[in-house]
Amino acid sequence: MMRRQKSSKYLTAPTRPVQIDRDRSISGILQKMEGAGFQARTLADAHNLWIEMLSDNTTIFMGLAGALISSGMRRLLAYLIKNHYVDVVVSSGSNLFHDLHETLGRYHYQASSEMTDAELVEAGVGRMYDTLASEHEFREAEEWVGNFSNTVDHSRPYSTREFLHLLGRELSEIATEDGILTSSYKAKVPIFCPAIADSSIGVGIATSRIDRKNPFQFDVIQDIVENSQILARSVSTSVIYFGTGTPKSFLQQTEIAATLLKQSIRGHKYGIEIGIDLPPGGSTSGRSFEEAQTWGRVARDAKTISVLCDPTIAIPILATSLSQTGTKAIKSRRRPLFSFGRDLGVNFA
């Protein structure tokens, strides 16, 4: 009898089997998943936490790693940016290059198990997991971005944020459909790419330097300065990571970098991370929110969710659900307003 009384303290919320959602509402499915367990519940919790971020007027940073664009996430991410479900983007260079590639009217393709890498090399086809692209078209995109970098003022270096804003403006003149770069330009959402040299964007600019003596240079330290300024002027900040890698590392240091402006370290107030290589992980970027608290990167009382799920599964569910549940919070939220130029200005609506 005593053991039964003790157990009743914990056995208070039974799981609720997920039922068929006949109205085909993604948000309705997520609501049902709140009563489930394992990653079904954490994905539903991530959706609710994202809504809480929007309602709390916190500045939301989104980190994008992995091959999200080639796997078909471009329209969904563009929607989140265009409609201000996030305020700042930090991306891997590969995602931005693949976005550029598709904005230029090119495609990524599905691979099949019958294809061998030897055959693909012979055919001039590149492979990213189970997606493909034309190596010739990639070289054309590299040449395009190299040529663009040769048209800007070479008397000074550029932050990746300024360069990517200008790149988005150039692409918006020819784009038939918005991606990350063009939607960020139109919505005035800054994009940072701390490892831009580790991508075909860097390759294209390097090739232009070799072939055309293009002296263009990046100032990646300015990216840190501008991120610190965004944080210092925000009441609170939140992070959403799709994958880990450099974008997560860069955003984890944002709070520490606030000391550049003599700000006390508060730590991110909210955090969502979604990936299949989450903690314990083997690298710093893969470490947990809990470890980040010891460095002040995440607030001690922060609300965080870690979802062990492929982002290409989570993004369609979350983005579609937010389009159904987040409009009220979007209309009423106080979000950062950015002014773009050599320096990034930030105020709040």
Residue, then its C-alpha position, 0 to 999 in steps of 0.5 A: m500500500m505504501r509503495r502504491q501511494k509513493s508511485s501515485k505521486y508520479l503517475t498522474a499524466p497518462t499518455r494519450p494515443v495519437q488519433i487520426d486527424r480527419d481535418r488534416s490539420i498539422s497543428g492538430i496532429l502536433q496537439k495530439m502528439e503533446g499527449a504522447g511520449f518520446q520524440a513525438r512529445t518533444l516535437a510538439d513541445a518545440h512547437n509550443l515553445w516557438i509560439e512562446m518565443l514569439s509571444d514573449n517578444t524575444t529576438i529569435f536567432m535561427g541556425l541552419a546546418g547540414a544539406l537542408i536546401s538540397s533536401g527540399m526545405r527551401r520554401l519552408l525556410a523562406y516562409l519562416i523568414k519572410n513572415h518573421y517567425v525568426d529575426v536573424v539567420v546564421s547558416s552554413g555556406s553550403n545551404l546558402f550556395h545551394d539556395l543560390h543555385e536554385t535561385l538561378g533556376r537550377y535544381h537538385y535531384q533525387a538519387s537512387s540506390e542503383m547509382t554508384d559514385a563512380e558512375l556519378v563522377e563520370a557523368g559530372v554529377g555531385r552527390m549530397y547524401d541521397t540528392l544530386a546536382s550537376e557539377h557543371e551547373f555548380r561551377e556556373a553558380e560559383e562563377w556567378v557569385g565570383n563575378f558578383s563579388n568583383t562588382v562591389d567596392h573593393s576599397r574595404p572588406y565586407s562582413t558576411r552579413e553585408f555581402l549576403h544582403l547585397l547578394g540577396r538584392e542582386l538575386s531578387e532581380i532575377a528570382t522567380e521564387d524566393g529562397i533564403l537569400t531573397s526572402s531575407y533581403k525583402a524581409k530585412v532579416p540579416i544572414f550571417c555565415p561564419a564559415i563562408a570560406d568552407s563553401s562553394i561561395g568561398v570557392g567562387i570568390a577565390t577563383s575570381r581572385i585567381d583568374r581576375k585578380n579580384p581583391f574582394q575580402f571578408d571581415v568576419i570579425q564584424d559579424i561578431v560585433e554586429n551579433s553582439q549589438i543585436l543581443a545588447r539591444s534585445v530584451s532577451t534572445s532565443v535560439i533555434y538550431f536545425g542541426t549543429g556545426t558552425p552556426k550553433s557554435f557561432l550562436q552559442q558564443t553570442e552571449i559571451a561576445a556581449t561582454l565586448l559592449k560591457q553587457s552582463i551575460r544573461g544567456h539565451k532565454y529560450g532554446i530549441e535544437i533539432g537534429i540527429d547528432l545531438p548531445p552528448g556528441g563529440s564536438t563542442s557544437g554538439r554539446s547540450f544546452e545544460e553545458a552551455q549554461t556553465w558558460g553563460r551562453v544559456a540562462r540558468d532558468a532558460k526553457t529549452i527543448s532538444v528534439l532527436c529528429d532529422p530536421t527534414i522531418a521536423i521543419p515541414i511539420l513545424a513550419t506548416s503548424l506555425s502557419q496555422t497557429g502563430t499568426k496572432a503572435i506574429k501580428s502583435r510581437r515587438r520584433p527587431l527592425f534592422s537598417f542595412g549598410r556597411d554597419l547594421g542598425v537595430n531598433f525595435a518596433 
